[in-house]
Amino acid sequence: MKQWIEAEWERQRHSLILWCPIFFASGIWLYFSFPFEPSVNHVVLLVLALIIAMVSLGFVFGSVRFCGYILILLITGYLSATYRSYSVAAPVLEFRYYGPIEGRILKIDKSSSQAWRILLDRVIMTEMRPKRTPERVRVSLFGYLPDDILQVGNRVTLVANMSPPGAPAEPGGFDYRVMAWFDKVGAVGFSRSPLLEMRPYGDNGRWLDRLRARISKKVSNSIGGQNGAFSAAILTGERSRIDPEVLAQLRASNLAHLLAISGLHMGLLTGFVYLIVRYSMAAIPRIALYLPSKKIGAMAALMIGFGYLFISGGNVATQRAFIMVAVVLVAVMLDRPAFTLRAVALAAMIVLIIRPESLNEAGFQMSFAATTALIGVFDMLRKNKIWREARYGRFRRLVPFFALIVTSGVAGLATAPISAFHFNQLANYGLAANLLSVPVMGLLVMPAAVVAGVLAVFGLSDPAFWVMAQGVGWILSVANFFSTLPAAITPVKSAQPIVLMLFAFAGCLFFLVQGVFRYSAAILLFLAVLIWQQTVRPEILIDENGALLGVMIDGQRVLNKETAYRFSAGSWLENDGDLATQQQAFERDGFLLDGSQTLAVLKNGWQLVLERSKPKDITCSQNQILIAPKWLEAPLGECFFIGQSDFENGAMAIGFVNGIPEIRHAAPDFPQRPWNNGGRPYQ
């Protein structure tokens, strides 16, 4: 038995390096999972523990040394996330503000309600000290918007209603405050006043953003319609011209990833440039004999990818994609194997060191899940005798087609659990839609974009744009076809974070472990699916204002508002795995309106009462939940009372434990994290 264990351990030795980013990421996950921010004393203790662990490695061997490496990676990951959180610290608005705001437009996009939205920096707010003024604010615009003013780099002023970034819509829900903290956004709000341009002072900069805006406008106008809007989005990252209906079709057909400038676009672009440069040099014998065409092609592709990184806006997904592509191209220049799991591990470590918060983003998880699965599966195929015979036998012409099916299928399976976890839906025809669309993106759209960029210097880009438009038109047609098929989407209810962790570790075990132990991943997959199926949604949900109420009746969420509080209502229904709109949920039976009261009877016999009026003399009874946001004190009686003080901790969910109501708040029990502590990282 001992010999067998030693043999298996030796078998895994060469792949142990691949676990470095996983344990490093685990340390980052611990930082975000803890309900408190580490104090200075905690950080000092962790640094000392890290030093002791590193020194001790020289005196231990075998499995003890391996455990020491794990401890070092965990501590390092935790400390890197702590430092990152501290380094981006910026003021957060601590109260509701209504008044003038002045700032420079940093970014322009559209909100979920399709209103124009601007991100401002260099902010000035009336009668607010600079040290307390948020570094960046995001404002949705509903007033008069002159086109010549709504441009990146312009310094503008407006009157706006502002508040701190919002808390989760329900306990355990998506917390926008975390994202806002790392983006240095200290306030969000809206304005119904006209947008006015201020006299610019100094150097407004943002020349690159202005260049992006001009390129986006040029591409969109040259192609026209939604084809032009899609083309501008994949080249510059500017999506404001895309219709919401088109976006919905892309999501329903699992083609929305084609809009995100990520690994696919960066890989297609740099791959096309690499092939063009290399084969162009190979066509000239004298050059091919004396110059390393492969390395020069990789260098050219790297430079083009670097330029694409800036032209496309350089968001987190694009940065991640460039790092992954750069690792591959540098490996080519160094005559090292390019597509290996070690290259993926190196890219993951670089991304996590630079931006530890990326670990919680769906883009990061889906990118590395797909890349790891693809490299792992094709590595298995290369070792398979049947695959080798097919590659060089009489069926070799069919190998590219089969590889395309394998690529789409593996990438789809690897990212499906992550997509379902974050977006609460599965596209049932996603595989077919991707098989019909991704080759067109790689063989037609991106090459045409490169040619258009070259010809634009001579004013001859229209033919290339026409070719690009045909490819984009095909992709949008595929999205429209599959999104309108019956049962195009399967809704999925939200799951606990442990589910995603189990899926992730199952994938790591299967692709990183050698031998029979890799099949233990099936146990983790089974547990993940089992826990997901056993997830129970809250029976009662109340928004942070005490105005929106959602009750689960006969397996469906019933809402008491038809149109108001759309964000919270949409989040609740989405997390329920319910495709109904807010209006449809409002029209369901379950609520009874009686003056200022909204009444509902739960399946266990309890009565739910939402009282919207000011305090008055009433008597409540047993087995009754009284929700009164304007009341400070409970009325006479024995009901379960929820008053004004309960709403200080944000939205809440109510469930029953042993027949007794139990409240869970959206705000944590220990609100010492910087993103929910007024921007103060360490207290």
Stockholm file with secondary structure:
# STOCKHOLM 1.0

chainA/1-683         MKQWIEAEWERQRHSLILWCPIFFASGIWLYFSFPFEPSVNHVVLLVLALIIAMVSLGFVFGSVRFCGYILILLITGYLSATYRSYSVAAPVLEFRYYGPIEGRILKIDKSSSQAWRILLDRVIMTEMRPKRTPERVRVSLFGYLPDDILQVGNRVTLVANMSPPGAPAEPGGFDYRVMAWFDKVGAVGFSRSPLLEMRPYGDNGRWLDRLRARISKKVSNSIGGQNGAFSAAILTGERSRIDPEVLAQLRASNLAHLLAISGLHMGLLTGFVYLIVRYSMAAIPRIALYLPSKKIGAMAALMIGFGYLFISGGNVATQRAFIMVAVVLVAVMLDRPAFTLRAVALAAMIVLIIRPESLNEAGFQMSFAATTALIGVFDMLRKNKIWREARYGRFRRLVPFFALIVTSGVAGLATAPISAFHFNQLANYGLAANLLSVPVMGLLVMPAAVVAGVLAVFGLSDPAFWVMAQGVGWILSVANFFSTLPAAITPVKSAQPIVLMLFAFAGCLFFLVQGVFRYSAAILLFLAVLIWQQTVRPEILIDENGALLGVMIDGQRVLNKETAYRFSAGSWLENDGDLATQQQAFERDGFLLDGSQTLAVLKNGWQLVLERSKPKDITCSQNQILIAPKWLEAPLGECFFIGQSDFENGAMAIGFVNGIPEIRHAAPDFPQRPWNNGGRPYQ
#=GR chainA/1-683 SS CHHHHHHHHHHHGGGGGGGHHHHHHHHHHHHHHSSSCCCHHHHHHHHHHHHHHHHHGGGCCHHHHHHHHHHHHHHHHHHHHHHHHHHTCCCCCCSCEEEEEEEEEEEEEECTTSCEEEEEEEEEETTCCGGGSCSEEEEEECSCCCTTTSSTTCEEEEEEEEECCCCCSSTTSCCHHHHHHHTTEEEEEEECSCCEECCCCSCCCCHHHHHHHHHHHHHHHHHCHHHHHHHHHHHHCCCTTSCHHHHHHHHHTTCGGGTSCSHHHHHHHHHHHHHHHHHHHHTSHHHHHHSCHHHHHHHHHHHHHHHHHHHTTCCHHHHHHHHHHHHHHHHHHTTCCSSSHHHHHHHHHHHHHHCGGGGGSHHHHHHHHHHHHHHHHHHHHHTCHHHHHHHHSTTGGGHHHHHHHHHHHHHHHHHHHHHHHHHSEEETTHHHHHHHHHHHIIIIIHHHHHHHHHHGGGTCCHHHHHHHHHHHHHHHHHHHHHHTSTTCEEECCCCCHHHHHHHHHHHHHHHHSCGGGGGGHHHHHHHHHHHHHHCCCCSEEECTTSCCEEEEETTEEEESCSSSSHHHHHHHHHHHTCCCCHHHHHTSSCCEEETTEEEEECTTSCEEEEECSCCCCCEECTTEEEECTTCSSCCEESCEEECGGGGGGCCEEEEEETTEEEEEESSCSSCCSGGGTTTCCCC
#=GC SS_cons         CHHHHHHHHHHHGGGGGGGHHHHHHHHHHHHHHSSSCCCHHHHHHHHHHHHHHHHHGGGCCHHHHHHHHHHHHHHHHHHHHHHHHHHTCCCCCCSCEEEEEEEEEEEEEECTTSCEEEEEEEEEETTCCGGGSCSEEEEEECSCCCTTTSSTTCEEEEEEEEECCCCCSSTTSCCHHHHHHHTTEEEEEEECSCCEECCCCSCCCCHHHHHHHHHHHHHHHHHCHHHHHHHHHHHHCCCTTSCHHHHHHHHHTTCGGGTSCSHHHHHHHHHHHHHHHHHHHHTSHHHHHHSCHHHHHHHHHHHHHHHHHHHTTCCHHHHHHHHHHHHHHHHHHTTCCSSSHHHHHHHHHHHHHHCGGGGGSHHHHHHHHHHHHHHHHHHHHHTCHHHHHHHHSTTGGGHHHHHHHHHHHHHHHHHHHHHHHHHSEEETTHHHHHHHHHHHIIIIIHHHHHHHHHHGGGTCCHHHHHHHHHHHHHHHHHHHHHHTSTTCEEECCCCCHHHHHHHHHHHHHHHHSCGGGGGGHHHHHHHHHHHHHHCCCCSEEECTTSCCEEEEETTEEEESCSSSSHHHHHHHHHHHTCCCCHHHHHTSSCCEEETTEEEEECTTSCEEEEECSCCCCCEECTTEEEECTTCSSCCEESCEEECGGGGGGCCEEEEEETTEEEEEESSCSSCCSGGGTTTCCCC
//
